[in-house]
Amino acid sequence: MMTQQVVTDNNGGGVLPNPFILERADPQITRHVDGRYYFTATVPSYDRIVLRGADSLEGLRDAAETTVWVRHPEGAMGSHIWAPELHWIDGAWYVYFAAGEAESATADVWRIRMYVLEHRGPDPLSGGWVEKGQVRTPIDSFSLDATTFAHRGRRYLCWAQHNPALPGTNTSLYLAELADPWTLATEPVELSRPELDWETVRFAVNEGPYAIVRNGKVFITYSAAGTGAEYCVGLLSADEDADLLDAASWAKSPVPVFATSAEAGVFGPGHNAFTVDEDGRDLLVFHARAYAEIEGDPLDNPDRHCRVQPFGWAEDGTPDFGRPLPEN
């Protein structure tokens, strides 16, 4: 039987149970400018993009799930629909996601690339999503987990990509400025590659970036290593006045900032996002499993559940995520 840990929600004394939403990996919760909350994540069938909306954070748990887009029956965008993110940019909604080719005799389901959808209406749950195409990068290679953020009047895209010139490395993190939500305006800069011991367990991976700007710094969290109990969160930071497209502006934490807690019974926390509750309290959104060992192919396992918990800030201004809270 699954037990549930309760996180206090300061909105009217309610509570947020964890797991927050079952069988939803790579979760993202965003609070719109009107105060409404939206949720998206990878679905275990990897064949569609779903959204939920609610007037309260807790309301997302039982909100109806709307399918806003389904995979193509053939060609690109036909398989492995992964890690959607919903963003409000200049008066329109955008979804970034990764996809491979539809299964066929000639298709490559592992030809994973980044794509963008656009919705010009105020309600992202309504119809009207339009495909804007692939995010083209100078290297045509495995790429995924696109996220976007604005800083000092410039909008950036950060993502994970395989560089064939780096043997033994699965994916590094790259950053570029955007000309529009689906087009790069600058040459990508490699911010981080998996080189530390904890980043290279089973797989040499940096992926799942997400940005937050606070306390005079720009922070980018990311996930590292394989998708089992070794999965964990790293942290990059740069001064808010620095040139974010200069790799030298960024510093990497030498240790994970959020990792498995066997004591709490939460394993492989990662692919996080940030949101706030109704009172403006910072919340960490992430997925994790409730056990250490995965049987069979991890891609066939739906047990990565969305979790939400508050986090604070250290005296030096860096985020303090603590440890995963137990489900009991």
Salt bridges, closest charged atoms under 4 A:
ASP26 OD1 - HIS271 ND1 3.13
ASP26 OD1 - HIS287 ND1 3.59
ASP47 OD1 - ARG48 NE 2.87
ASP55 OD1 - ARG36 NH1 2.76
GLU65 OE1 - ARG24 NH2 2.83
GLU65 OE2 - ARG52 NE 3.06
GLU85 OE1 - HIS87 NE2 2.72
GLU118 OE2 - ARG120 NH1 3.22
GLU118 OE1 - LYS132 NZ 3.66
GLU131 OE2 - HIS72 NE2 2.71
ASP140 OD2 - ARG111 NH2 2.83
ASP140 OD1 - ARG113 NE 2.78
GLU177 OE1 - ARG154 NH2 2.65
GLU190 OE1 - ARG193 NH2 2.69
GLU199 OE2 - LYS252 NZ 2.91
GLU230 OE2 - ARG202 NE 3.70
ASP239 OD1 - LYS217 NZ 2.74
GLU240 OE2 - ARG152 NH2 3.45
ASP241 OD1 - ARG152 NH1 2.63
ASP277 OD2 - ARG281 NE 2.97
ASP282 OD2 - ARG214 NH1 2.67
GLU327 OE2 - ARG307 NH2 1.81
